[in-house]
Amino acid sequence: MPEYDAQNTHSEGIRPLECDSHHPIIAAIDLGTNSCRLLVARVNVAGVRTNYFRSRPKSLAWKVVDSFAKVVRLGEGLHANNELSDEAMERAMEALAICRKKLDRYKLYSMRAVATEACRRATNNHILVARAKNELNLDIEIIDSDEEASLALKGCSAMLSPYVPYGVVFDIGGGSTEVILVKLKKDGKRRPGYAVPFDIIDSISVPYGVVTTSEEFETGDEAEGHTKLQNIILNGLKEFVAKNNILELIERDELQVTGSSGTVTTLAAFHLGLAQYERRLVDGMTIDYHDLYVVINKILNMTRDERLLQSNIGFGRVDYVLTGSNILKAICDALPVKSMRIADRGVREGILIDLMLEAIRI
């Protein structure tokens, strides 16, 4: 897990951070198909107004004061009848209760909680939304795929290089994979939270994520199964690639690719040989495609028991990393650039950027 995803504990009786017009406290919850994630940040309004984010948020502008992440497998069994199971909802409610307890430690200026693909697909999503409201006083907003892609892009935007005219940012989720094509603008007004200005050219949400696809396609450890799944996903991306002339952009060396998701960061940590995940070493790193393919092939050729022995994969991802590796392989094949930027950020950070922009208008 990212370093700020540890369950931070506070001693009883410690006074919570105060929220004022100069240092508002904001929070974001991302209830995904696989995980529930929380970030709480304190904004320095003066710092935001005088500094723009570059490779990572500057401490004078935005400081994470609390965080939480837990695998809840909300989408488990969803493919069978398009319903959230009672067990999955209980796991989600347990995680949301921890989020609620953490949020109660702070006097918040603003907070936003969103749910993505699993809740979008589930015909009984209203049950979970109602329980979160009635039992925890949390308003869960089910966002569409366009909004999810937009937030993920905002969260990763600081990774874009201003020296490459086009960029693709993708996020492998639990229930779907979002792919966004942007054009960077040499001239344009910069905004807090964005290293360079850009326009969104096109985006696509393909219905393949690590949770739902793991259940729908039981590839096991067989190479034939892996190849079949990769081809299905690759075919799902071909029209997007062709419509936007992406291969021509690659031939002209005018495209950069940034990947975000637990799969991407896990494989990056595996490549680095980390005994335990360290966000500061992974977030913002660049990995050559050759090295990435080597890591993917190692994962795909491991047995489940061998994956369990890898401390940087973690028990919660031991099954999903196999499907995630297949999805990532298909994306690499569809976007054959030389290297990829790794982003350990996404929807939560995108929400915080929006809330931060509202806060600095105080």
N, C-alpha and C positions, 0 to 999 in steps of 0.2 A: 504494500500500500504506500502511497505517497507519504512523505514525512509528516505533512500536516493533516494526515488522515487518522492519526492516532487518536484514541479516545482521551482527550485532555481531561484531567480531573482537577477540581478546585476544592480546596479545603472548606469545610462548612464554616460559615461566619465571615468569609472574605467578602468585602463589599464589591459588588459588580461594577464594571466600568460604566461611568456616566456617559450619557449621550447629550451633546450640546451642539449648537450651531456651527462650532468650529471643528468639532471632532465627532460627527455623527457615526453611529454604529449601524451597519447594514448586514443582512444575512440572506443566504440563498440555499434552497433545498432542491436537489435534483433526484426525484424518485424514478429510477430507470427500470428497465426490464430485469437487470441483474443486481444492481446495487442501489442503496440509498445513501446520498452524500449531502453533507452540510458544510458550509463555510460561513464564518462570522468575521467581518472585517471592520476595522476602525479607520475612517477616512480623515486625512488632514486636508481640510478644504483649501487652505493656503498653499499647501504642497501640490495638490492636484492642479491648481490654477497656474502654477509656475513651472510644472514639470510634466512631460509626457512619458508614458511607459515606453521603454525600449525593449530589451530582451526579456525583461521580467518587471513586475510592478516594483516601483521604487518605495523604499521603506518610509520616506517622508510623505508619500501620497496615500498609501494604502497598506495597512498592516493586518494580516490575518491574526485574530486573537483567539479563535477557537475553531475546531473542525471535527468532523466525524465521518466515517464511511463504513458501511457494513454490507456484505453480500446478503441479499434477501431473496433472490431468485423469484421475483414477482411474476415473471412470465413462464414459470415452470408449468408445463401441462397446457399452456394456452393454445397450442396448435390443435389440440384434440377437439375442443368445442368452443373456442373463442371466449372462454370465461376464466376469470381469476379464481383459483382454488381457495378454499377456506384456509388451508395451511399457508399458502403464499401470502394471503392478506394478513394473517396473524403475524408472519415474519415482518411484513412491511410495517404493521402497526407497532410492533416492538421497537423497530428502528426509529420510526417517527416519534415514539414516546421519548426516546433518548434525545432526539433533536429538540423536542419541546422542552425537556428539562434543561438542556444547554441554553436554549434561547431565553428561558426565564431568568437566567443569570444577568441578562443585559437589558438596559433600557434602549430598545431599538428605535431608530429613526424610520427604517423601512425594511420590509422582508418580502421575498417572493418565493413560493414553493410551486414547482412544476412537476408534472408526470408526463412520461413520453410513450414510447411505442406500445408497451404492454397495456397500459390503460386506454390508449387509443383504440386498440383492437378489441378489448374486452367488452362484451355486451353488458356485464354487470359492474362496470367501473363505478357507477353511482354509489354502490354499497361502500366501497373503500373511501370515496370522497366524503360521503356523509359521516362515516365513522371518524375520519380524521377531524372533521369539523366539530362533531358532537362530543367526542371523547377527549380531543387534544386542542381544540380551538385553532386548528390549522386549516387554512384555505388552500386546497390543492387544485391547481389549474392544469387541466389536461391540454397540452399544446399540440398543434398540428406539426407535421414534418417540416414545413417551411420555417416555422418559428424555431423548432429545434435546431435546424441547420444554421439559422441566423445567429442563435445564441452560441453555438459551438464555434462558429466563425469569429464572432466577437472575442470569445475566450482565447482563441489561438492567434488572433490577428497580429499580436506583437512578434510572432515568429516569422512573419513575411519579410523577405529581403526587398528593399526598395530598388535594388539593382537588376532584378529580373522582372520583366513586364507582366507576366501572368503567373498565377498560382492556383494550385488545387489543394484544398484542405478537406480531409476526410475524417470521419469519426465512426469507428466500428462500435455500435451499441449492442445491447442485449437482444433487441428485437428487430433492428434495422441498421443499415449503414448509410450515413449521409455523406454525399460528395458535392463540393461546391467549387465552382470555377470563378475566379476573380481576375480583374484587370487592375493593376496598380497604376495610379496616376502620378506623373512626375510633378504636376502642379495641382495644388488643391489645398484647402484649409485642413490642417491637422486638427485632430480632436483628442482630448484626454482618453487614454486607453488604446489608441491606435498609433503604431509606429509610423505608418504611411497611409495616405488616403487610397481608397480603392472603390471600384464598382463591382457588384455581383453580376456576372454574365449569365450563369445558369447553375442549376443545382438539381440533384436527383436523390431520391430516397429509395434504396433497393431493399426489399423485404427479407434481408438476411442478416441476422445478428447472432451473437455467440450462444444465447440461450435457446431461442426458438429454432434455430438451424441445427443445433446439437441434437435436439429431440426429433426434428423432422427427418434429418439425414443421419442415420447411424453409420458413419464411415468406419468406425472402429480403428484398427491399426493397419488396414489394408490400403496399399498404394492406389489400387484401382478406385476405391471409394473416394480417396482424396482428390484424385484427378477428376472424377465425375463432378464433385461438388465445386471444384475450382472452375470448371468449364461452365457450369450453370451460372455462377456469379459473374464470370467474365462475359458471358453472353448478355447478362443484364446490364452491363456497363458499355457494351459496344456502341449502341445507338448514341449515348451521351458523348462518347469519345469522338465518334464520326461527325455528329451534328456540330460540334464546336471546334473541329479541325485540330484536335489536341495533338495528334501525331505530327502534324506539320509544325506546331509550336515547339515540340520536342526536338525535331530535326534542326530547327533554327536556334536551339538552346535558349528558348524564351519561356520555359515553364519550370517552376519550382513546386515541390510537393511537400506538404506537411501532414503528418499523421498524428491523430489523437485517439486514445482509447487505452483501456487496460491491456489489451493484446499488444499494442504497439510498444507501450512502456515496459511491459513484462519482457518482451523479446529484446528490447534495447538493454535492459538490465542483464539478461542472460548473455548477450553479446559482450558486455563489459566484464562479465565474470563476477558480479557482485554477490556476496554471500547473503546480504539483505538489501532490500530495495532502498535506494537513496535518491530522492527526487532531485536534489541539487546537481547530481551527476547526469541525470537522464533528461530533465526538462531543458530543451534548447539544443541538445546534441544533434549532430549530423551523422548518419550512417550510410555507407556506400551500399548500393543494391547488391553487389557481390557478397558482402558480409551479411546482409539481411537474408539473402537466399540461403546462405550457409546455415544461419540460425533456424530459419523456417524448416529446412530439410532435417536438421537435427531433432527438432520438436516432433515433426511428423513421423520420424523413424523410431521414436521412443515408445516403449510400452507405457501403460498407465503407471505401473509400479516405478518405472524409471523417472517419470515425470514427478511422482510424489517425492522423490529424493532430492529434487531441485528446490532449495529453499527460496530462491528468488522467483519461483512460480507461485508458490503458496497453495494450500489445500483448496481454497475457494475457487481457484482458477484451473485446477489440474485437468478438468474435463473440457472446460470452455476454451482453454488455450489451444487445443487441437483444432477446433472449428475456427477460432480466430486466426490461426496460422493459415488455414485454407483460404479464408476471406482475404487476408493480407496478401497472400501469394497471387490471387486473382487480381487484386488492385495493382500490384507491382507489374504484372503482365500487361494490364490495360494501360498503365502509365509508365512506359519504360524509360524513365529518366536515369541519371547516374547515381543520385543519392536522395535521401529523404531527411527532412527535419523532424525531430521528435518533440511533441508537445504534451506535457503532463498538465493539461488544463482543458477546459471545454465548457459545458453548459453552465456550470456554477459560476465560473469566472465571467462568462458572458452576462449572466444575470447581475453580478456585482458591478460590472461596468455600467450597465443601464441604471442601476440604483445609485451608483456614484455620481453619474451625470446629473441625476435629479437632486442629489444632496448638495452639489456645489452651486446650485441655483438658490440656495437658502439666502 
